[in-house]
């Protein structure tokens, strides 16, 4: 009698490639949820049936953001108990739910058409988790000698795994996701990125600056209050302040004015004084001016001058801030000082015309007296 042959089951009917992306097409807040909760953690919440109903974001410490959610099926929330956890605890809850192993072994399928049996045998959660990590399940092979095997494509490369080993690998990836999130704040500050971010800023690639430095504010706001933060060298403080200055400017250009203000204020705490502080006060003033708050912009811009900021950089935005507040004499003085410091007059032509129009005859008479005084 010949030994039983391996049985193969095509997994086209149960493969879930792209399921998360397809769900995202029908959720208006999909991108925001991915950014705040984490793309894979949001996918985990869908897999375990935890529906997020509200988010209260803590920008200074995202891990303390509050997640309101319900667990259960159905279109409405009736009969479901609402729960609230910090983002860190919510992530731990999701991972804990995914790592619980099934107690009951599922029966082996006998035909390709037994879709539900195949799903249960492999494990529904693994069918949904696999695509999140680049696995496309192709075949299930039940071999009397080798046991259950999965044939998969991993990032386009064919691989064969023992089914139990594959499940273990996926669970390990889920566990690593939580570990990465937990250690992210500690590893988020890579000072070597400042040079690269500066190069991106020169090219006005603000999205790249945000990508490289966007994780800095929350851990840095906390780090400054630690003993290690208090012992930072002046050079390290200046480099951190420079990085936060670049990030704040990126936020301004991308329309995130409130976030930019917060970033600049954290940077100023690190800079403390000197040129680094002057640069951050100037950037903060420009951000306030950009958001139509010229009165608030004047203070930071004047502090930028007090900390040694150059007239070429600070006087033009200060002139615009004074003009917006109809402080014409102060605006004219800033324009004159900017031009004397080397700013090309054409760059301030519009501001100069506005001031001259507002001051009118008084300014003309003052100019005439200066000419007489100089000639005499």
Buried (B, 14 or more C-beta within 10 A) or exposed (E): EEEEEEBBBEBEEBBBBEBBEEEBEEEEEBEEBBEBBBBBBBBBBBBBEBBBBEBEBEEBBBBBBBBBBBBEEEEEEEEBEEBEBBBBBBBBBBBEBBEEEEEEEEEBBEEBEBBEBBBBBBBBBBBBBBBBBBBBBBBBBBEEEEEBBBBBBEEEEEEEBBBEEBBEBBBEBBEEBBEEBEEBBEEBBEEEBBEBBBEBBEEEBBEBBBBBBBBBBBBBBBBBEEEEBEEBEEEEBBBBBBBBBBBBBBBBBBEBBEBBBBBBBBBBBBBEEBBBBBBBBBBBBBBBBBBEBBEBBBBBBBBBBEBBBBBEBBBBBBBBBBBBBEBBBBBBBBBBBBBEBEBEEEEBEEBBEBBBEBBEEEBEEEEEEEEEEEEE
